[in-house]
Amino acid sequence: MKKDARRLRPVDLARLAGVSTQQIRNYEDAGVLPPAARTASGYRVFGDVHRRALLAYRAMLRGYGPVTATAIMRAVHDGDVPGALALVDAAHAALHEERVSLRAASEALELLALEPPAPLPRSGGLRIGEVAALLGVRTSALRVWEAAGLLTPSRERATGYRTYDPPDVRDARLIHTLRRSHYLFTQIKPILDGLRREGSTEALRAAITTRTETLTTRTRGMIKGAGALHTYLDGPAGSGSA
């Protein structure tokens, strides 16, 4: 590492980032900043490379979060730029997978809205044969869905027969709709989990919209953070280059 012409104190970096001087020391200890030189009396001496590292890290925080951003900067300062870029790739891939799952959930809700629910034959829990007849499927299909962890009907204590409450019937109907549209079990389960967590299709739809907006914000943050990392890697006295 070349010696920086401009010497910076911890307080200078702290003011730049709007954090405490102790946080700057923590950043160096964590590998977010490259190692600082020390004066004869043991005081840290930072330079422009530390300023640029700090700006890169702070830019990455919004999109990648503190854990991943710290791991990326630590890898860079350990001389493992390919490893740092692999962490960037993994973060983008994970975000893409979540976006795909949200899109699938949104499409599933639209499919469900196109098929008004048939009236239940009677109030109270339904037997497996009644649910199968309601959906137009075999009872074996309901058993397969249960074995896959998609349905969890209760059992009558005396007979052991399955009983399907209205939420179970709703879930079975959703599974049937998605299976006809060639959704895999692994794609259906998170949709069901979201529906059960939110309590209704309307609440799940609102949650999907909110989460999608959050992902959009994160994507923009990642783009900005990746650009800052690129600038840091290509800058003078940088810690490495691709």
C-alpha positions as CSV (number, residue, x, y, z in Angstrom):
1,M,0.0,0.0,0.0
2,K,1.4,3.4,-1.0
3,K,1.7,6.0,1.7
4,D,-1.1,8.6,1.5
5,A,0.0,12.2,1.1
6,R,-2.9,13.4,3.2
7,R,-3.0,12.3,6.8
8,L,-6.4,11.9,8.4
9,R,-7.4,11.5,12.1
10,P,-10.1,9.1,13.3
11,V,-12.3,12.2,14.0
12,D,-11.9,13.3,10.4
13,L,-13.3,10.0,9.1
14,A,-15.9,10.0,11.8
15,R,-17.2,13.4,10.7
16,L,-17.2,12.3,7.1
17,A,-19.4,9.3,7.8
18,G,-21.5,10.8,10.6
19,V,-20.3,8.1,13.1
20,S,-18.3,8.1,16.3
21,T,-14.5,7.9,16.4
22,Q,-14.9,4.6,18.2
23,Q,-16.9,3.3,15.3
24,I,-14.0,4.2,13.0
25,R,-11.7,2.2,15.2
26,N,-14.2,-0.7,15.1
27,Y,-14.3,-0.5,11.3
28,E,-10.5,-1.0,11.2
29,D,-10.6,-3.9,13.7
30,A,-13.3,-5.6,11.6
31,G,-11.4,-5.2,8.3
32,V,-13.8,-2.7,6.8
33,L,-10.9,-0.3,6.6
34,P,-7.4,-1.4,5.7
35,P,-4.8,-1.4,8.6
36,A,-3.9,2.1,9.7
37,A,-0.3,3.2,10.4
38,R,0.5,4.1,14.0
39,T,2.5,7.1,15.3
40,A,5.3,6.5,17.8
41,S,2.8,7.1,20.6
42,G,0.4,4.5,19.1
43,Y,-2.2,6.8,17.6
44,R,-3.8,5.7,14.4
45,V,-3.0,7.6,11.2
46,F,-5.4,7.2,8.3
47,G,-5.1,8.3,4.7
48,D,-7.1,8.8,1.6
49,V,-7.3,5.0,1.0
50,H,-9.2,4.8,4.3
51,R,-11.5,7.6,3.3
52,R,-12.4,5.8,0.1
53,A,-12.8,2.5,1.8
54,L,-15.1,4.1,4.3
55,L,-17.2,5.7,1.6
56,A,-17.4,2.4,-0.3
57,Y,-18.6,0.6,2.8
58,R,-21.1,3.2,3.7
59,A,-22.5,3.1,0.2
60,M,-22.9,-0.7,0.3
61,L,-24.7,-0.7,3.7
62,R,-28.2,0.2,2.3
63,G,-28.2,-2.5,-0.3
64,Y,-26.1,-5.3,1.1
65,G,-26.6,-4.8,4.8
66,P,-23.8,-4.6,7.5
67,V,-22.9,-8.3,7.6
68,T,-22.4,-8.8,3.9
69,A,-20.9,-5.3,3.3
70,T,-18.3,-6.1,6.1
71,A,-17.5,-9.5,4.7
72,I,-17.0,-7.9,1.2
73,M,-14.6,-5.2,2.5
74,R,-12.7,-7.7,4.7
75,A,-12.2,-10.0,1.7
76,V,-10.9,-7.1,-0.3
77,H,-8.4,-6.1,2.4
78,D,-7.3,-9.7,2.8
79,G,-6.4,-9.6,-0.9
80,D,-9.2,-11.8,-2.0
81,V,-11.0,-9.7,-4.6
82,P,-12.5,-12.7,-6.4
83,G,-14.0,-13.8,-3.0
84,A,-15.4,-10.3,-2.4
85,L,-17.0,-10.3,-5.8
86,A,-18.4,-13.7,-5.2
87,L,-20.2,-12.3,-2.1
88,V,-21.6,-9.5,-4.3
89,D,-22.9,-12.1,-6.8
90,A,-24.4,-14.2,-4.0
91,A,-26.3,-11.2,-2.6
92,H,-27.7,-10.3,-6.0
93,A,-28.7,-13.9,-6.7
94,A,-30.5,-14.1,-3.3
95,L,-32.4,-10.9,-4.1
96,H,-33.4,-12.3,-7.5
97,E,-34.7,-15.5,-5.9
98,E,-36.8,-13.6,-3.5
99,R,-38.2,-11.4,-6.3
100,V,-39.1,-14.6,-8.3
101,S,-40.9,-16.0,-5.2
102,L,-42.9,-12.8,-4.7
103,R,-43.8,-12.7,-8.4
104,A,-45.0,-16.3,-8.1
105,A,-47.1,-15.5,-5.0
106,S,-48.6,-12.5,-6.8
107,E,-49.5,-14.6,-9.9
108,A,-51.0,-17.3,-7.6
109,L,-53.3,-14.8,-5.9
110,E,-54.5,-13.6,-9.3
111,L,-55.2,-17.2,-10.4
112,L,-57.1,-17.7,-7.1
113,A,-59.2,-14.5,-7.7
114,L,-60.3,-15.9,-11.1
115,E,-61.9,-18.9,-9.5
116,P,-64.6,-17.9,-6.9
117,P,-64.8,-20.5,-4.1
118,A,-67.5,-23.1,-4.4
119,P,-69.9,-23.1,-1.4
120,L,-69.0,-25.7,1.3
121,P,-71.5,-28.6,1.5
122,R,-72.0,-27.9,5.2
123,S,-70.6,-25.9,8.1
124,G,-67.9,-27.4,10.3
125,G,-64.9,-29.6,9.3
126,L,-65.2,-31.6,6.1
127,R,-64.0,-35.1,5.5
128,I,-61.3,-35.8,2.9
129,G,-63.8,-37.2,0.4
130,E,-65.9,-34.1,0.6
131,V,-62.9,-31.8,0.0
132,A,-61.9,-34.0,-2.9
133,A,-65.3,-33.8,-4.5
134,L,-65.4,-30.0,-3.9
135,L,-62.2,-29.6,-5.8
136,G,-62.7,-32.3,-8.4
137,V,-59.5,-34.3,-7.4
138,R,-58.8,-37.7,-6.0
139,T,-58.4,-38.2,-2.3
140,S,-54.9,-39.5,-3.0
141,A,-54.0,-36.0,-4.2
142,L,-54.9,-34.5,-0.9
143,R,-52.8,-37.2,0.9
144,V,-49.8,-36.4,-1.4
145,W,-50.2,-32.7,-0.6
146,E,-50.3,-33.5,3.1
147,A,-47.2,-35.7,2.9
148,A,-45.4,-32.8,1.1
149,G,-46.2,-30.6,4.1
150,L,-48.6,-28.4,2.2
151,L,-51.7,-29.4,4.1
152,T,-52.1,-30.1,7.8
153,P,-55.7,-31.2,8.4
154,S,-56.7,-32.0,12.0
155,R,-57.8,-35.5,13.0
156,E,-60.9,-36.6,14.9
157,R,-59.8,-38.0,18.2
158,A,-62.1,-40.9,18.2
159,T,-61.8,-42.1,14.6
160,G,-58.6,-40.6,13.4
161,Y,-60.4,-39.3,10.3
162,R,-59.0,-36.1,8.7
163,T,-61.1,-33.0,9.1
164,Y,-60.6,-29.9,6.9
165,D,-61.6,-26.6,8.4
166,P,-62.4,-23.6,6.1
167,P,-58.7,-22.5,6.1
168,D,-57.6,-26.0,5.1
169,V,-60.1,-26.0,2.3
170,R,-58.9,-22.6,1.1
171,D,-55.3,-24.0,1.1
172,A,-56.3,-27.1,-0.7
173,R,-58.1,-25.0,-3.3
174,L,-55.0,-22.8,-3.7
175,I,-52.7,-25.8,-4.1
176,H,-55.1,-27.3,-6.7
177,T,-55.1,-24.0,-8.7
178,L,-51.3,-23.7,-8.6
179,R,-50.7,-27.4,-9.5
180,R,-52.9,-27.0,-12.6
181,S,-50.6,-24.0,-13.5
182,H,-47.5,-26.3,-13.1
183,Y,-46.2,-24.8,-9.9
184,L,-43.9,-27.1,-8.0
185,F,-44.4,-28.0,-4.3
186,T,-41.3,-26.0,-3.4
187,Q,-42.9,-22.9,-5.0
188,I,-46.3,-23.4,-3.4
189,K,-45.1,-23.8,0.2
190,P,-43.8,-20.3,0.7
191,I,-47.0,-18.9,-0.8
192,L,-49.1,-20.9,1.7
193,D,-46.8,-19.9,4.5
194,G,-47.3,-16.2,3.6
195,L,-51.1,-16.7,3.3
196,R,-51.2,-18.3,6.8
197,R,-48.9,-15.6,8.3
198,E,-50.9,-12.7,6.9
199,G,-54.3,-14.3,7.4
200,S,-56.1,-13.4,4.1
201,T,-55.4,-13.0,0.4
202,E,-55.9,-9.3,0.7
203,A,-53.3,-9.0,3.5
204,L,-50.9,-11.2,1.6
205,R,-51.3,-9.1,-1.5
206,A,-50.5,-6.0,0.5
207,A,-47.5,-7.6,2.1
208,I,-46.2,-8.7,-1.3
209,T,-46.6,-5.1,-2.6
210,T,-44.7,-3.7,0.4
211,R,-41.9,-6.3,0.1
212,T,-41.6,-5.7,-3.6
213,E,-41.1,-2.0,-3.0
214,T,-38.5,-2.9,-0.3
215,L,-36.6,-5.1,-2.8
216,T,-36.6,-2.4,-5.4
217,T,-35.0,0.0,-2.8
218,R,-32.5,-2.7,-2.0
219,T,-31.7,-3.3,-5.7
220,R,-31.0,0.4,-6.2
221,G,-28.9,0.4,-3.0
222,M,-26.9,-2.6,-4.4
223,I,-26.3,-0.9,-7.7
224,K,-25.0,2.2,-5.9
225,G,-22.9,0.1,-3.5
226,A,-21.4,-2.0,-6.3
227,G,-20.4,1.2,-8.1
228,A,-18.7,2.5,-5.0
229,L,-16.9,-0.7,-4.5
230,H,-15.7,-0.6,-8.2
231,T,-14.5,2.9,-7.7
232,Y,-12.6,1.9,-4.6
233,L,-11.0,-1.1,-6.2
234,D,-9.9,0.9,-9.2
235,G,-8.7,3.9,-7.3
236,P,-5.1,5.0,-6.5
237,A,-3.5,2.9,-3.8
238,G,-6.5,0.7,-3.8
239,S,-6.5,-2.6,-2.1
240,G,-6.8,-4.7,-5.2
241,S,-8.2,-4.9,-8.7
242,A,-10.3,-7.5,-10.5
